[in-house]
Amino acid sequence: MAAQGAFRRMAACLVLVLLCLTEDQQASKTVRSYYDTLNVEPTATDSQIKKSFRSLAVRYHPDKNKSAQAETTFREIAEGKQCCNILINI
C-alpha cells in the first residue's frame, strides 16, 4: 500500500513537470498560476476549488458562451482544476 501511494505521488509530480515543460511558450510572456485561473487562493480547500471550477465552467462552456476565447478559457479552467487537485492530494 505504501508503495502505491509513493508511486501515485511520483506520477503526479511527473505530470506537473511535463505540463510545465510542454507549456506553449508563445501563448503569453506572463505566468499565471492555476490558482489565478480558478480565482482562488493557493491555500484554497478542495471544496473551494470545486465550487470555483463549476461556476467558471458554466460561464465559459463553449455550448453556452459563443465568444471566440470560450473554448480556450474553458480548457485552461479544466487544466487548472486538475492540477490543483493533484497538488492538494500530494
Beta strands, then each sheet from edge to edge (+ up, - down):
end
